[in-house]
Amino acid sequence: MSRYDWLLFLHLIGAFALIGSVVTFSTLLVSGERVAGPQLVFLGRRLFEVGGLLTLIFGIWLALDDYSITDGWIIGALVLWFVGGGSGSRVGELYNTGEGGRARQPLIVMTLATLAVLILMIYKPGA
């Protein structure tokens, strides 16, 4: 495997972890306290943190190797990553403090930002 393949693999592992955190927090929102809340909050937060870090580090590394960091789709993805990151941190914070019922709006923002980043990564408009 080439270095590019390894970087892409690690970047995709991060993306799967981010999607896992969206699914975990969505499950908590839909089911409320009927499921193991504290354990799922812990899992969702760790998936979010690890996934966010892996996607950012290896995504920038890939962009520097094969693309220009000033490409519009990369800048758009970075902006959306920060929007999703801020809202995802807020979701985790609300669930940690027991205010999971108020997490609906930041979770929607997190989900939409994550999906938009995925669309940018798959289609790479303008590349």
C-alpha positions in Angstrom: 0.0 0.0 0.0 1.2 3.5 -0.8 1.4 6.4 1.6 -1.7 7.9 -0.1 -3.6 4.7 0.6 -2.7 4.8 4.3 -3.6 8.4 4.6 -6.9 7.9 2.9 -7.6 4.8 5.0 -7.0 6.7 8.3 -9.1 9.7 7.0 -12.0 7.3 6.2 -11.7 5.6 9.6 -12.2 9.1 11.1 -15.2 9.8 8.9 -16.8 6.5 10.0 -16.2 7.5 13.6 -17.9 10.9 13.0 -20.9 9.2 11.4 -21.0 6.8 14.3 -21.2 9.8 16.7 -24.1 11.3 14.7 -25.9 7.9 14.9 -25.2 7.5 18.6 -26.4 11.0 19.5 -29.5 10.6 17.2 -30.3 7.4 19.0 -30.1 9.1 22.3 -32.3 11.9 21.1 -35.0 9.6 19.8 -35.0 7.1 22.6 -34.4 9.5 25.5 -33.4 7.8 28.8 -34.9 4.5 27.8 -31.4 3.4 26.7 -28.2 3.3 28.6 -27.7 7.1 28.4 -24.3 7.7 30.2 -22.6 4.9 28.3 -23.9 6.1 24.9 -23.0 9.7 25.7 -19.5 8.5 26.5 -19.3 6.5 23.3 -20.7 9.3 21.2 -18.3 11.9 22.6 -15.2 9.6 22.1 -16.3 8.8 18.5 -16.8 12.5 17.8 -13.4 13.5 19.3 -11.4 10.7 17.6 -13.2 11.0 14.3 -12.9 14.7 14.2 -9.2 14.6 14.9 -8.5 11.9 12.3 -10.5 13.5 9.6 -8.9 16.9 10.1 -5.3 15.8 10.4 -5.3 13.2 7.6 -7.7 15.3 5.4 -5.3 18.3 5.5 -2.3 15.9 4.9 -4.1 14.5 1.9 -5.0 18.0 0.6 -1.4 19.1 0.9 -0.1 16.1 -0.9 -2.6 15.9 -3.8 -4.5 19.1 -4.0 -4.2 22.8 -3.2 -5.4 23.7 0.3 -6.9 26.8 -1.3 -9.3 24.8 -3.5 -12.9 25.9 -2.9 -14.1 22.4 -2.0 -11.4 22.0 0.6 -12.0 25.4 2.2 -15.7 24.6 2.2 -15.1 21.3 3.9 -12.9 22.9 6.5 -15.6 25.5 7.3 -18.2 22.8 7.5 -15.9 20.7 9.7 -15.6 23.6 12.2 -19.4 24.2 12.1 -20.0 20.5 12.7 -17.3 20.4 15.4 -18.8 23.3 17.3 -22.3 21.9 17.2 -21.0 18.4 18.0 -19.2 19.7 21.1 -22.4 21.4 22.2 -24.4 18.2 21.7 -21.9 16.2 23.9 -21.9 18.9 26.5 -25.7 19.0 26.7 -25.9 15.3 27.1 -23.2 15.3 29.8 -25.1 17.8 31.8 -28.4 15.9 31.5 -30.0 18.4 29.2 -30.2 16.0 26.2 -33.7 17.3 25.4 -32.2 20.6 24.3 -29.7 18.9 21.9 -32.1 18.7 18.9 -31.0 21.9 17.1 -27.2 21.4 17.5 -27.6 17.8 16.5 -29.4 18.8 13.3 -26.6 21.3 12.6 -24.0 18.6 13.3 -25.8 16.1 11.1 -26.3 18.5 8.2 -22.7 19.8 8.4 -21.3 16.2 8.4 -23.4 15.2 5.4 -22.3 18.3 3.5 -18.7 17.5 4.2 -19.2 13.9 3.0 -20.8 15.2 -0.2 -17.8 17.6 -0.7 -15.4 14.8 -0.1 -17.1 12.4 -2.5 -17.7 14.7 -5.4 -14.9 17.2 -5.0 -16.6 20.0 -7.0 -14.1 21.9 -9.1 -11.2 19.5 -8.5 
